[in-house]
Amino acid sequence: MANYREMIARCADELNKLHQKVRETAEHRGKSSHQLEQWERAAKAFHEYYSPVDDIIEHCLNSGLLNDPKLREFVFDYINIDPYFFRSGYIMESLLQRVKKLTLTNLEKTSIQNLVLKRIETRALRNFRHICRLIRLVDDSSFHSEVSSRAKPNDAQVKRRAEFALAYFPIDGRLRGDGFIIK
């Protein structure tokens, strides 16, 4: 088995370092030609960075996950890590679109449940809605209880995110769409 988790983490670290260098040099680029040159080099290095993860992501998006266990493993490693780097959220959204079409194993369901719970506890980000749309695929009573318990804490942000996620659970077998009951 490939060690996708390590590869994804290395890629995220490298991209974050390159992006940080762009931000640092951007502050001073107007002060001298030397500093402008430093910023241009940092921006070029950031834009030219290409990792093996990029190839796998492209393959996941262009091929199907259904018949390729290696790609499927990569996608769920990406979900488990939930990396944070420039454009990682867009990548997650695209991968989750592919996951919606799969019949999930118990381990894969647990990965999605853990992602939802992690995002409730830490940060929602722009793609939280896409993540919550998978709740119907991983719904069970214990997961519902876990999310419900997070809707009661003193932390207003955690409570808000938990309530948002709860809106994606089916009621009486009826599915909801984007947090609203479909009648």
Number of C-alpha atoms within 10 A of each C-alpha: 5 9 10 21 18 12 16 21 17 14 20 19 15 16 22 16 14 20 18 14 18 20 14 14 19 17 12 15 16 12 9 10 11 12 16 17 13 19 22 16 15 21 18 13 16 19 12 9 12 12 15 11 18 14 11 16 19 11 13 20 16 9 13 15 21 13 9 11 10 14 20 20 18 22 23 21 19 23 20 17 16 17 19 14 15 13 9 15 17 12 17 21 17 16 20 20 15 17 21 16 12 13 11 14 10 10 10 20 19 15 19 24 23 15 19 22 19 14 20 23 17 11 12 19 9 11 17 20 16 16 23 23 20 20 23 16 18 18 15 13 7 9 17 16 12 13 23 15 12 20 22 14 12 9 11 11 16 21 20 17 22 25 18 20 26 19 18 23 27 18 11 6 8 12 16 17 13 15 18 12 14 11 6
